Amino acid sequence: MELLNILIKTKRVDIMNNSYIKILDKLSFTILDLKKSIDNTPQIINEDQKIHILLDDLLDKLDYTTNLIKYFNQTAIVGILKELPNGRYGIDNYEITCNTPLEVYSDEYDDWFLGRIEYSNRYYFCCDELNNPLLFSGMKVKIRI
């Protein structure tokens, strides 16, 4: 009955297109291959060191991208945020705490924004694009499980 209650109050969003999973596999293999090649390439002159730094930055961005793809591949639950009796926030039976990834829907932009929950005297949504708004009951949010 509890699971049925959760499904009625929240909306589960479909998993992403399978083509992106295939791309994720290719990216993961490419990252490992590039790391191995970069680590085995000697840095003899100053330019080599600069190129090495550039390639390390590229690998960091690729790692970040693969982590986001994995995140977006998780089951999404869309619901209305509510303050719980303990002062934290949650969606039905899912309590969210500091550092929890969260997506907030903005009516103004008609779009979802990814960020995380943080606390500094009050809970807020850490997202530079939305100027870190405070959380409040009634926000349309999405969590991934």
C-alpha positions in Angstrom: 0.0 0.0 0.0 2.9 2.4 0.8 4.5 1.9 -2.6 1.1 2.5 -4.2 0.8 5.7 -2.2 4.2 6.9 -3.4 3.3 6.2 -7.1 0.0 8.1 -6.8 1.6 11.2 -5.3 4.7 11.3 -7.5 5.4 10.8 -11.1 8.1 8.4 -12.2 9.9 9.6 -15.4 11.1 7.2 -18.1 14.7 6.3 -18.4 16.7 8.0 -21.1 17.2 6.8 -24.7 19.3 3.6 -24.9 21.6 5.3 -27.5 23.0 7.5 -24.7 23.9 4.3 -22.7 25.9 3.1 -25.7 27.6 6.5 -25.9 28.4 6.3 -22.1 30.1 2.9 -22.7 32.2 4.4 -25.5 33.1 7.4 -23.4 34.1 5.3 -20.5 36.4 3.2 -22.7 37.8 6.3 -24.4 38.6 7.9 -21.0 40.5 4.9 -19.8 42.4 4.7 -23.1 43.3 8.4 -23.1 44.4 8.3 -19.4 46.7 5.4 -20.2 48.1 7.2 -23.3 48.6 10.5 -21.4 50.2 8.9 -18.4 52.7 7.0 -20.7 53.7 10.2 -22.6 56.8 11.9 -21.3 56.8 15.6 -20.6 60.1 16.8 -21.9 59.7 20.4 -22.8 57.5 23.2 -21.4 55.0 22.8 -24.2 54.6 19.1 -23.3 53.6 20.1 -19.8 51.1 22.6 -21.0 49.6 20.0 -23.4 49.5 17.5 -20.5 47.5 20.0 -18.4 45.1 20.7 -21.2 44.5 16.9 -21.7 44.0 16.4 -18.0 41.4 19.2 -18.0 39.7 17.5 -20.9 39.7 14.2 -19.0 38.1 15.9 -16.0 35.3 17.3 -18.2 34.8 13.9 -19.8 34.6 12.3 -16.3 32.1 15.0 -15.2 30.0 14.4 -18.4 29.9 10.6 -17.9 28.9 11.1 -14.2 26.0 13.4 -15.3 24.9 10.8 -17.9 24.9 8.2 -15.2 22.9 10.5 -13.0 20.3 11.2 -15.6 19.9 7.5 -16.3 18.6 7.0 -12.8 14.8 6.8 -12.3 13.4 10.3 -11.7 10.7 11.0 -9.3 8.8 14.3 -9.8 6.9 15.6 -6.8 6.0 18.6 -4.7 8.6 19.5 -2.0 7.2 19.6 1.6 8.8 20.4 4.9 8.9 17.4 7.2 8.3 17.5 11.0 12.0 17.3 11.6 12.6 20.5 9.6 14.1 18.8 6.6 12.5 18.6 3.2 11.2 15.6 1.3 9.0 14.2 -1.4 6.6 11.8 0.0 8.8 9.2 1.8 12.0 10.4 0.3 13.9 12.8 2.7 16.5 15.0 1.1 19.4 16.4 3.1 22.6 18.4 2.5 24.5 17.5 -0.7 21.5 15.7 -2.2 21.3 16.2 -5.9 18.0 17.8 -6.8 16.4 19.3 -9.9 14.0 22.2 -9.4 11.5 23.3 -11.9 11.4 27.0 -12.7 8.0 28.4 -14.0 9.9 31.6 -15.0 12.2 29.7 -17.4 9.9 26.7 -18.0 12.8 24.3 -17.4 14.5 22.1 -14.9 17.7 23.1 -13.1 20.2 20.7 -11.5 21.8 21.6 -8.2 22.0 20.2 -4.7 20.6 20.9 -1.3 22.7 22.9 1.2 22.1 24.4 4.6 23.2 27.7 6.1 20.7 28.6 8.8 18.0 27.6 6.2 17.9 25.0 3.5 18.6 26.3 0.0 19.0 25.0 -3.5 22.6 25.5 -4.6 22.3 26.5 -8.2 24.1 29.5 -9.6 21.7 29.7 -12.6 18.8 30.4 -10.2 20.8 32.5 -7.6 20.6 29.8 -4.9 16.9 30.2 -3.9 15.7 29.0 -0.4 13.7 25.8 -0.4 10.0 26.0 0.4 7.0 23.7 0.5 5.3 23.5 -2.8 8.3 23.7 -5.1 8.1 21.3 -8.0 11.2 19.1 -7.7 12.8 16.0 -9.2 15.0 13.5 -7.4 16.8 10.5 -8.9 16.9 7.1 -7.2 
